[in-house]
């Protein structure tokens, strides 16, 4: 039975992580970046098109600020993820390409009793 085979379980986990990354996480990141950029651009449009209305200009400034904050937070998270992966020496995970390659899990009794 394949369910109890460690190599098969590791391979299926690897495939699951790759699918989650490719189908959910990466498109979500792209969507959030696009929304933050659209929010920022809407703020610029609102700021420039309402030169006589101070309330609309203030609203435009807030939209620009929150758009920049959103983009900055997402870039910071992306940067921290890469720093953690590089610092810990994690290999096999490439967020830019959306690939994950896990090492085969091979437990041995000596690891548990020392």
PyMOL commands that set and color helices and strands:
alter all, ss='L'
color gray80, all
select helices_A, chain A and resi 2-4+6-49+54-87+109-113
alter helices_A, ss='H'
color red, helices_A
select strands_A, chain A and resi 93-94+99-100
alter strands_A, ss='S'
color yellow, strands_A
deselect
rebuild
show_as cartoon
